[in-house]
Amino acid sequence: MPHLNLESFHPLTFPTHCGEVEFLFQANYKNRDEGALIATRYKGKEFFLVYKNNGIKKLLKSDKVTRPSPNFLLKHALLAYAECSGSPILDSNVDNAPENAHLKTYDALKSIQFFADNFPKEREVRIEVGFGSARHLLHQALANPDVLFIGLEIHKPSIEQALKQIVIQNITNIMILDYDARLFLEFVPSNIVGKIYVHFPVPWDKKPHRRVISEAFLKESERVLRVGGTLELRTDSENYYRFALETFSSPRQSRFEVRKNQEIAIVSKYEDRWKKQEKNIYDVTFTCDTESPEPDMIGNFTFSEGKIGAHAVDRLSKETYKREWGFMHVERTFSVGEKGSMIRLAMGSFDRPESTYVLIENGTARYYPSLPVRSSANLNAHILLDELIHG
Ligand SMILES: C[S@@+](CC[C@H](N)C(=O)[O-])C[C@H]1O[C@@H](n2cnc3c(N)ncnc32)[C@H](O)[C@@H]1O
Protein backbone atom coordinates (compact mmCIF):
# COMPACT_ATOMS: atom_id res chain seq x y z
CA MET A 1 0.00 0.00 0.00
CA PRO A 2 1.66 3.31 -1.03
CA HIS A 3 2.50 5.57 1.91
CA LEU A 4 4.81 8.37 3.03
CA ASN A 5 6.45 8.46 6.43
CA LEU A 6 6.57 12.18 7.31
CA GLU A 7 8.90 14.04 9.62
CA SER A 8 6.07 16.45 10.41
CA PHE A 9 2.57 16.96 9.00
CA HIS A 10 1.52 20.44 7.91
CA PRO A 11 -2.10 21.28 7.09
CA LEU A 12 -3.07 23.16 3.93
CA THR A 13 -5.51 26.00 3.52
CA PHE A 14 -8.49 24.54 1.68
CA PRO A 15 -9.41 24.40 -1.13
CA THR A 16 -6.10 24.53 -2.95
CA HIS A 17 -4.47 23.32 -6.16
CA CYS A 18 -1.12 21.61 -6.25
CA GLY A 19 -0.34 21.22 -9.94
CA GLU A 20 -3.14 19.04 -11.31
CA VAL A 21 -4.12 17.75 -7.84
CA GLU A 22 -6.85 19.58 -5.89
CA PHE A 23 -7.18 19.35 -2.11
CA LEU A 24 -10.74 20.22 -1.11
CA PHE A 25 -11.19 19.93 2.66
CA GLN A 26 -9.92 18.13 5.73
CA ALA A 27 -12.02 15.93 8.02
CA ASN A 28 -10.39 15.54 11.44
CA TYR A 29 -10.66 12.55 13.75
CA LYS A 30 -12.48 13.43 16.98
CA ASN A 31 -9.06 13.52 18.60
CA ARG A 32 -7.38 15.91 16.16
CA ASP A 33 -3.84 14.75 16.95
CA GLU A 34 -4.69 11.22 15.90
CA GLY A 35 -5.20 12.07 12.26
CA ALA A 36 -7.39 13.33 9.45
CA LEU A 37 -8.78 12.56 6.01
CA ILE A 38 -7.91 14.93 3.16
CA ALA A 39 -10.47 15.15 0.36
CA THR A 40 -8.60 15.04 -2.95
CA ARG A 41 -9.58 15.41 -6.61
CA TYR A 42 -7.25 14.31 -9.40
CA LYS A 43 -7.96 13.48 -13.03
CA GLY A 44 -11.72 13.43 -12.39
CA LYS A 45 -11.57 11.04 -9.38
CA GLU A 46 -12.36 12.07 -5.80
CA PHE A 47 -10.89 10.18 -2.87
CA PHE A 48 -9.39 10.66 0.58
CA LEU A 49 -5.78 10.62 1.66
CA VAL A 50 -5.38 9.53 5.28
CA TYR A 51 -3.02 11.17 7.72
CA LYS A 52 -2.38 9.00 10.81
CA ASN A 53 -0.26 9.90 13.80
CA ASN A 54 0.29 7.00 16.18
CA GLY A 55 2.72 8.91 18.40
CA ILE A 56 5.78 7.34 16.80
CA LYS A 57 5.11 7.66 13.09
CA LYS A 58 3.28 10.24 11.00
CA LEU A 59 1.96 8.40 7.96
CA LEU A 60 0.22 9.76 4.88
CA LYS A 61 -1.47 6.96 2.97
CA SER A 62 -4.53 5.79 1.09
CA ASP A 63 -8.06 5.45 2.43
CA LYS A 64 -9.32 1.90 1.89
CA VAL A 65 -12.93 2.92 1.22
CA THR A 66 -12.32 5.51 -1.49
CA ARG A 67 -8.97 4.30 -2.84
CA PRO A 68 -8.67 5.34 -6.51
CA SER A 69 -7.65 3.10 -9.33
CA PRO A 70 -5.20 3.05 -11.05
CA ASN A 71 -2.64 3.30 -8.28
CA PHE A 72 -0.58 6.09 -9.83
CA LEU A 73 -3.38 8.59 -8.98
CA LEU A 74 -2.85 7.90 -5.32
CA LYS A 75 0.96 8.03 -5.54
CA HIS A 76 0.94 11.39 -7.34
CA ALA A 77 -1.58 12.81 -4.84
CA LEU A 78 0.50 11.70 -1.83
CA LEU A 79 3.64 13.32 -3.25
CA ALA A 80 1.71 16.48 -4.20
CA TYR A 81 0.37 16.85 -0.67
CA ALA A 82 3.82 16.50 0.91
CA GLU A 83 5.32 18.99 -1.52
CA CYS A 84 2.61 21.68 -1.32
CA SER A 85 2.14 21.50 2.44
CA GLY A 86 5.89 21.49 3.05
CA SER A 87 5.67 18.20 5.02
CA PRO A 88 9.17 16.64 4.82
CA ILE A 89 9.30 12.94 3.82
CA LEU A 90 11.49 10.67 5.96
CA ASP A 91 10.99 7.60 3.80
CA SER A 92 8.37 6.17 1.48
CA ASN A 93 7.52 3.34 -0.90
CA VAL A 94 6.11 5.75 -3.50
CA ASP A 95 7.70 6.52 -6.86
CA ASN A 96 6.57 9.22 -9.23
CA ALA A 97 6.25 6.88 -12.21
CA PRO A 98 3.62 7.77 -14.81
CA GLU A 99 0.59 5.59 -15.46
CA ASN A 100 1.54 1.98 -16.12
CA ALA A 101 0.32 1.25 -19.65
CA HIS A 102 0.48 -2.45 -18.86
CA LEU A 103 -2.31 -2.15 -16.27
CA LYS A 104 -4.75 -0.99 -18.89
CA THR A 105 -4.81 -4.51 -20.26
CA TYR A 106 -6.65 -5.60 -17.10
CA ASP A 107 -9.86 -4.09 -18.47
CA ALA A 108 -11.76 -7.28 -17.73
CA LEU A 109 -11.90 -6.54 -14.00
CA LYS A 110 -15.08 -4.60 -13.23
CA SER A 111 -16.56 -3.13 -10.07
CA ILE A 112 -20.08 -3.79 -8.82
CA GLN A 113 -20.78 -0.10 -9.47
CA PHE A 114 -20.11 -0.75 -13.17
CA PHE A 115 -22.94 -3.29 -13.27
CA ALA A 116 -25.23 -1.27 -10.98
CA ASP A 117 -24.87 1.86 -13.17
CA ASN A 118 -25.24 0.37 -16.60
CA PHE A 119 -25.56 -3.37 -16.94
CA PRO A 120 -24.33 -4.48 -20.41
CA LYS A 121 -27.44 -5.74 -22.21
CA GLU A 122 -26.49 -5.79 -25.89
CA ARG A 123 -25.75 -9.52 -26.11
CA GLU A 124 -26.52 -12.77 -24.36
CA VAL A 125 -24.98 -12.91 -20.90
CA ARG A 126 -23.73 -16.06 -19.16
CA ILE A 127 -22.65 -16.01 -15.55
CA GLU A 128 -20.17 -18.37 -13.87
CA VAL A 129 -20.34 -18.47 -10.08
CA GLY A 130 -17.06 -19.22 -8.26
CA PHE A 131 -14.95 -19.89 -11.38
CA GLY A 132 -11.86 -21.00 -9.37
CA SER A 133 -9.09 -21.95 -11.81
CA ALA A 134 -11.23 -20.38 -14.61
CA ARG A 135 -10.65 -23.36 -16.95
CA HIS A 136 -14.36 -23.62 -17.69
CA LEU A 137 -14.89 -19.85 -17.98
CA LEU A 138 -12.00 -19.39 -20.44
CA HIS A 139 -13.05 -22.41 -22.47
CA GLN A 140 -16.67 -21.23 -22.75
CA ALA A 141 -15.67 -17.68 -23.65
CA LEU A 142 -13.39 -18.87 -26.46
CA ALA A 143 -16.06 -21.26 -27.76
CA ASN A 144 -18.82 -18.58 -27.68
CA PRO A 145 -17.30 -15.28 -28.86
CA ASP A 146 -20.71 -13.58 -29.27
CA VAL A 147 -21.70 -14.17 -25.65
CA LEU A 148 -20.61 -11.96 -22.75
CA PHE A 149 -19.32 -14.03 -19.81
CA ILE A 150 -19.41 -12.61 -16.31
CA GLY A 151 -17.17 -14.50 -13.89
CA LEU A 152 -17.89 -14.09 -10.17
CA GLU A 153 -15.27 -15.05 -7.62
CA ILE A 154 -14.32 -14.00 -4.08
CA HIS A 155 -10.88 -15.63 -3.96
CA LYS A 156 -8.36 -12.97 -5.04
CA PRO A 157 -5.55 -15.27 -6.31
CA SER A 158 -8.09 -17.01 -8.58
CA ILE A 159 -9.17 -13.62 -9.92
CA GLU A 160 -5.58 -12.61 -10.66
CA GLN A 161 -4.91 -15.88 -12.43
CA ALA A 162 -8.01 -15.50 -14.58
CA LEU A 163 -7.11 -11.89 -15.47
CA LYS A 164 -3.64 -12.98 -16.57
CA GLN A 165 -5.06 -15.70 -18.78
CA ILE A 166 -7.57 -13.30 -20.30
CA VAL A 167 -4.70 -10.99 -21.31
CA ILE A 168 -2.43 -13.81 -22.53
CA GLN A 169 -5.20 -15.37 -24.60
CA ASN A 170 -6.50 -11.95 -25.73
CA ILE A 171 -10.08 -12.73 -24.71
CA THR A 172 -12.47 -9.79 -24.98
CA ASN A 173 -15.81 -11.30 -23.93
CA ILE A 174 -15.17 -11.92 -20.23
CA MET A 175 -15.84 -9.53 -17.35
CA ILE A 176 -14.55 -10.49 -13.91
CA LEU A 177 -16.11 -9.32 -10.68
CA ASP A 178 -14.93 -9.78 -7.11
CA TYR A 179 -18.37 -10.06 -5.53
CA ASP A 180 -20.52 -12.50 -3.61
CA ALA A 181 -22.66 -14.43 -6.08
CA ARG A 182 -25.53 -14.54 -3.58
CA LEU A 183 -25.89 -10.78 -3.91
CA PHE A 184 -25.03 -10.21 -7.56
CA LEU A 185 -28.21 -11.28 -9.32
CA GLU A 186 -30.22 -8.35 -7.99
CA PHE A 187 -28.14 -6.09 -10.29
CA VAL A 188 -28.98 -8.15 -13.39
CA PRO A 189 -31.90 -7.09 -15.64
CA SER A 190 -34.66 -9.65 -16.20
CA ASN A 191 -34.66 -12.22 -19.05
CA ILE A 192 -31.13 -11.60 -20.45
CA VAL A 193 -29.08 -14.50 -19.10
CA GLY A 194 -28.61 -17.65 -21.18
CA LYS A 195 -26.80 -19.75 -18.58
CA ILE A 196 -25.73 -19.58 -14.96
CA TYR A 197 -23.00 -22.09 -14.12
CA VAL A 198 -22.53 -23.13 -10.51
CA HIS A 199 -19.83 -25.80 -10.74
CA PHE A 200 -18.58 -27.47 -7.58
CA PRO A 201 -19.72 -24.81 -5.12
CA VAL A 202 -18.33 -24.94 -1.59
CA PRO A 203 -20.70 -27.40 0.19
CA TRP A 204 -20.74 -25.47 3.50
CA ASP A 205 -22.15 -28.51 5.32
CA LYS A 206 -21.73 -26.80 8.71
CA LYS A 207 -22.95 -23.35 7.59
CA PRO A 208 -25.67 -24.04 5.00
CA HIS A 209 -26.78 -20.38 5.00
CA ARG A 210 -23.52 -19.61 3.14
CA ARG A 211 -24.42 -21.86 0.21
CA VAL A 212 -24.82 -20.14 -3.13
CA ILE A 213 -27.89 -22.18 -4.01
CA SER A 214 -30.89 -21.09 -1.95
CA GLU A 215 -34.56 -20.35 -2.44
CA ALA A 216 -33.73 -16.64 -2.94
CA PHE A 217 -30.94 -17.41 -5.46
CA LEU A 218 -33.22 -19.70 -7.43
CA LYS A 219 -35.99 -17.09 -7.52
CA GLU A 220 -33.57 -14.43 -8.79
CA SER A 221 -32.09 -16.92 -11.31
CA GLU A 222 -35.57 -17.55 -12.73
CA ARG A 223 -36.05 -13.79 -13.09
CA VAL A 224 -32.74 -13.07 -14.88
CA LEU A 225 -32.77 -16.17 -17.14
CA ARG A 226 -34.43 -15.83 -20.50
CA VAL A 227 -37.02 -18.42 -21.52
CA GLY A 228 -35.06 -21.61 -22.23
CA GLY A 229 -32.07 -20.35 -20.20
CA THR A 230 -30.55 -22.71 -17.63
CA LEU A 231 -29.03 -22.71 -14.18
CA GLU A 232 -26.52 -25.56 -14.06
CA LEU A 233 -25.41 -26.94 -10.74
CA ARG A 234 -22.63 -29.55 -10.89
CA THR A 235 -21.46 -31.04 -7.62
CA ASP A 236 -19.67 -34.02 -6.12
CA SER A 237 -21.30 -33.46 -2.73
CA GLU A 238 -24.22 -35.81 -1.96
CA ASN A 239 -25.37 -33.35 0.71
CA TYR A 240 -25.37 -30.39 -1.63
CA TYR A 241 -27.10 -32.44 -4.29
CA ARG A 242 -29.93 -33.41 -1.92
CA PHE A 243 -30.21 -29.88 -0.61
CA ALA A 244 -30.43 -28.57 -4.19
CA LEU A 245 -33.14 -31.11 -5.08
CA GLU A 246 -35.20 -29.92 -2.14
CA THR A 247 -34.71 -26.27 -3.06
CA PHE A 248 -35.44 -26.83 -6.76
CA SER A 249 -38.56 -28.86 -5.91
CA SER A 250 -40.46 -26.01 -4.29
CA PRO A 251 -43.37 -25.06 -6.56
CA ARG A 252 -42.54 -22.62 -9.37
CA GLN A 253 -43.25 -22.23 -13.05
CA SER A 254 -39.98 -23.65 -14.38
CA ARG A 255 -38.62 -27.20 -14.41
CA PHE A 256 -35.42 -29.04 -13.57
CA GLU A 257 -33.76 -32.33 -14.39
CA VAL A 258 -31.05 -34.43 -12.78
CA ARG A 259 -28.18 -36.42 -14.31
CA LYS A 260 -25.41 -38.50 -12.79
CA ASN A 261 -21.80 -38.76 -13.99
CA GLN A 262 -22.40 -36.79 -17.17
CA GLU A 263 -19.27 -35.90 -19.22
CA ILE A 264 -18.82 -32.22 -20.10
CA ALA A 265 -16.47 -30.53 -22.58
CA ILE A 266 -14.04 -29.14 -20.03
CA VAL A 267 -13.04 -30.66 -16.74
CA SER A 268 -12.07 -28.39 -13.83
CA LYS A 269 -9.28 -29.08 -11.33
CA TYR A 270 -11.85 -30.14 -8.75
CA GLU A 271 -13.55 -32.47 -11.14
CA ASP A 272 -10.20 -34.05 -12.05
CA ARG A 273 -9.60 -34.77 -8.38
CA TRP A 274 -13.04 -36.28 -7.75
CA LYS A 275 -12.84 -38.40 -10.88
CA LYS A 276 -9.56 -39.89 -9.77
CA GLN A 277 -11.28 -40.79 -6.49
CA GLU A 278 -14.22 -42.28 -8.50
CA LYS A 279 -16.76 -40.06 -6.78
CA ASN A 280 -20.20 -39.56 -8.28
CA ILE A 281 -20.87 -36.23 -9.91
CA TYR A 282 -24.39 -34.83 -10.05
CA ASP A 283 -25.87 -32.29 -12.45
CA VAL A 284 -29.07 -30.51 -11.55
CA THR A 285 -30.23 -28.32 -14.44
CA PHE A 286 -32.98 -25.81 -13.96
CA THR A 287 -34.65 -24.50 -17.14
CA CYS A 288 -36.52 -21.21 -17.11
CA ASP A 289 -39.99 -21.42 -18.67
CA THR A 290 -41.30 -18.00 -17.89
CA GLU A 291 -40.71 -14.32 -18.70
CA SER A 292 -40.29 -12.03 -15.72
CA PRO A 293 -41.02 -8.34 -15.23
CA GLU A 294 -38.17 -5.95 -14.41
CA PRO A 295 -37.66 -5.61 -10.65
CA ASP A 296 -38.85 -2.32 -9.22
CA MET A 297 -36.14 -1.21 -6.85
CA ILE A 298 -37.49 2.04 -5.52
CA GLY A 299 -35.72 4.85 -3.72
CA ASN A 300 -32.51 6.80 -4.07
CA PHE A 301 -29.71 8.02 -1.83
CA THR A 302 -30.84 11.60 -1.24
CA PHE A 303 -31.58 12.71 2.32
CA SER A 304 -34.92 14.26 3.27
CA GLU A 305 -35.21 17.98 3.72
CA GLY A 306 -35.21 19.37 7.24
CA LYS A 307 -32.25 20.63 9.17
CA ILE A 308 -30.07 18.01 10.85
CA GLY A 309 -29.35 18.90 14.47
CA ALA A 310 -25.85 19.44 15.86
CA HIS A 311 -25.98 16.26 17.98
CA ALA A 312 -27.43 13.91 15.36
CA VAL A 313 -24.06 12.31 14.66
CA ASP A 314 -23.23 11.69 18.34
CA ARG A 315 -26.62 10.06 18.78
CA LEU A 316 -25.87 7.56 16.02
CA SER A 317 -22.38 6.58 16.92
CA LYS A 318 -23.09 4.16 19.74
CA GLU A 319 -25.18 1.46 18.15
CA THR A 320 -25.32 -1.20 15.43
CA TYR A 321 -28.80 -1.19 13.93
CA LYS A 322 -29.66 -4.73 12.81
CA ARG A 323 -32.66 -5.49 10.61
CA GLU A 324 -33.78 -8.51 8.54
CA TRP A 325 -32.35 -6.92 5.33
CA GLY A 326 -28.95 -6.20 6.93
CA PHE A 327 -27.52 -3.51 9.19
CA MET A 328 -26.19 0.01 9.61
CA HIS A 329 -23.37 1.07 11.92
CA VAL A 330 -21.45 4.35 12.34
CA GLU A 331 -17.78 3.34 12.48
CA ARG A 332 -16.18 6.72 13.01
CA THR A 333 -17.07 10.40 13.25
CA PHE A 334 -15.07 13.39 12.03
CA SER A 335 -15.30 17.15 12.32
CA VAL A 336 -15.10 19.29 9.18
CA GLY A 337 -14.25 22.98 9.52
CA GLU A 338 -15.98 24.95 12.28
CA LYS A 339 -19.42 23.37 12.17
CA GLY A 340 -19.49 20.49 9.73
CA SER A 341 -19.13 16.77 10.45
CA MET A 342 -18.67 13.52 8.59
CA ILE A 343 -19.36 9.88 9.44
CA ARG A 344 -17.97 6.64 8.09
CA LEU A 345 -20.70 4.05 7.89
CA ALA A 346 -20.69 0.31 7.46
CA MET A 347 -23.99 -0.80 6.02
CA GLY A 348 -25.95 -3.10 3.76
CA SER A 349 -26.09 -6.86 3.76
CA PHE A 350 -24.29 -8.94 6.41
CA ASP A 351 -22.65 -10.96 3.64
CA ARG A 352 -21.12 -8.01 1.82
CA PRO A 353 -21.15 -4.88 3.98
CA GLU A 354 -20.16 -1.65 2.33
CA SER A 355 -18.35 1.30 3.84
CA THR A 356 -19.24 4.82 2.83
CA TYR A 357 -18.94 8.42 4.04
CA VAL A 358 -21.70 10.94 4.75
CA LEU A 359 -20.79 14.62 4.91
CA ILE A 360 -23.02 16.92 6.99
CA GLU A 361 -22.67 20.64 6.33
CA ASN A 362 -25.06 23.47 7.12
CA GLY A 363 -27.62 21.01 8.47
CA THR A 364 -27.82 18.91 5.28
CA ALA A 365 -26.29 15.53 4.53
CA ARG A 366 -24.90 13.89 1.38
CA TYR A 367 -22.83 10.82 0.58
CA TYR A 368 -19.27 11.74 -0.30
CA PRO A 369 -17.36 11.28 -2.56
CA SER A 370 -19.76 8.80 -4.22
CA LEU A 371 -23.12 7.19 -3.61
CA PRO A 372 -23.36 3.67 -2.19
CA VAL A 373 -23.95 0.82 -4.64
CA ARG A 374 -27.66 0.70 -5.44
CA SER A 375 -28.58 -2.59 -3.79
CA SER A 376 -31.81 -3.25 -1.90
CA ALA A 377 -29.91 -3.65 1.40
CA ASN A 378 -28.11 -0.32 0.91
CA LEU A 379 -31.37 1.44 0.01
CA ASN A 380 -32.94 0.07 3.19
CA ALA A 381 -29.92 1.18 5.23
CA HIS A 382 -30.21 4.65 3.71
CA ILE A 383 -33.90 4.93 4.65
CA LEU A 384 -33.00 3.97 8.22
CA LEU A 385 -30.09 6.42 8.38
CA ASP A 386 -32.27 9.22 6.99
CA GLU A 387 -34.86 8.60 9.72
CA LEU A 388 -32.27 8.41 12.48
CA ILE A 389 -30.26 11.40 11.38
CA HIS A 390 -33.36 13.60 11.41
CA GLY A 391 -34.17 12.43 14.92
C1 LIG B 1 -14.76 -25.60 -4.86
S1 LIG B 1 -14.32 -24.21 -5.79
C2 LIG B 1 -14.81 -24.65 -7.44
C3 LIG B 1 -14.16 -23.83 -8.49
C4 LIG B 1 -14.56 -24.11 -9.94
N1 LIG B 1 -15.94 -23.83 -10.19
C5 LIG B 1 -14.22 -25.52 -10.33
O1 LIG B 1 -15.14 -26.25 -10.71
O2 LIG B 1 -13.05 -25.89 -10.28
C6 LIG B 1 -15.56 -23.04 -5.30
C7 LIG B 1 -15.19 -21.62 -5.70
O3 LIG B 1 -16.31 -20.77 -5.42
C8 LIG B 1 -15.84 -19.56 -4.85
N2 LIG B 1 -16.95 -19.02 -4.03
C9 LIG B 1 -17.40 -19.48 -2.84
N3 LIG B 1 -18.45 -18.77 -2.40
C10 LIG B 1 -18.67 -17.81 -3.35
C11 LIG B 1 -19.62 -16.76 -3.47
N4 LIG B 1 -20.55 -16.56 -2.52
N5 LIG B 1 -19.57 -15.96 -4.56
C12 LIG B 1 -18.62 -16.16 -5.52
N6 LIG B 1 -17.69 -17.15 -5.46
C13 LIG B 1 -17.72 -17.95 -4.40
C14 LIG B 1 -14.61 -19.98 -4.05
O4 LIG B 1 -13.73 -18.90 -3.84
C15 LIG B 1 -14.02 -21.06 -4.92
O5 LIG B 1 -13.07 -20.55 -5.84
The ligand as a Tripos MOL2 file, in Angstrom:
@<TRIPOS>MOLECULE
LIG
   27    29     1     0     0
SMALL
NO_CHARGES

@<TRIPOS>ATOM
      1 C1        -14.7600  -25.6050   -4.8550 C.3       1 LIG1
      2 S1        -14.3220  -24.2130   -5.7880 S.3       1 LIG1
      3 C2        -14.8120  -24.6530   -7.4390 C.3       1 LIG1
      4 C3        -14.1550  -23.8250   -8.4940 C.3       1 LIG1
      5 C4        -14.5620  -24.1110   -9.9400 C.3       1 LIG1
      6 N1        -15.9420  -23.8280  -10.1860 N.3       1 LIG1
      7 C5        -14.2220  -25.5200  -10.3290 C.2       1 LIG1
      8 O1        -15.1400  -26.2480  -10.7050 O.co2     1 LIG1
      9 O2        -13.0540  -25.8900  -10.2790 O.co2     1 LIG1
     10 C6        -15.5610  -23.0380   -5.3040 C.3       1 LIG1
     11 C7        -15.1940  -21.6170   -5.6970 C.3       1 LIG1
     12 O3        -16.3100  -20.7710   -5.4170 O.3       1 LIG1
     13 C8        -15.8360  -19.5570   -4.8520 C.3       1 LIG1
     14 N2        -16.9480  -19.0200   -4.0290 N.ar      1 LIG1
     15 C9        -17.3970  -19.4830   -2.8420 C.ar      1 LIG1
     16 N3        -18.4510  -18.7750   -2.4020 N.ar      1 LIG1
     17 C10       -18.6730  -17.8100   -3.3550 C.ar      1 LIG1
     18 C11       -19.6200  -16.7560   -3.4680 C.ar      1 LIG1
     19 N4        -20.5480  -16.5630   -2.5230 N.pl3     1 LIG1
     20 N5        -19.5690  -15.9560   -4.5570 N.ar      1 LIG1
     21 C12       -18.6150  -16.1580   -5.5190 C.ar      1 LIG1
     22 N6        -17.6940  -17.1490   -5.4610 N.ar      1 LIG1
     23 C13       -17.7230  -17.9520   -4.3960 C.ar      1 LIG1
     24 C14       -14.6130  -19.9840   -4.0520 C.3       1 LIG1
     25 O4        -13.7280  -18.9050   -3.8410 O.3       1 LIG1
     26 C15       -14.0160  -21.0650   -4.9240 C.3       1 LIG1
     27 O5        -13.0720  -20.5520   -5.8420 O.3       1 LIG1
@<TRIPOS>BOND
     1     1     2 1
     2     2     3 1
     3     2    10 1
     4     3     4 1
     5     4     5 1
     6     5     6 1
     7     5     7 1
     8     7     8 2
     9     7     9 1
    10    10    11 1
    11    11    12 1
    12    11    26 1
    13    12    13 1
    14    13    14 1
    15    13    24 1
    16    14    15 ar
    17    14    23 ar
    18    15    16 ar
    19    16    17 ar
    20    17    18 ar
    21    17    23 ar
    22    18    19 1
    23    18    20 ar
    24    20    21 ar
    25    21    22 ar
    26    22    23 ar
    27    24    25 1
    28    24    26 1
    29    26    27 1
@<TRIPOS>SUBSTRUCTURE
     1 LIG1         1 GROUP 0 **** ****
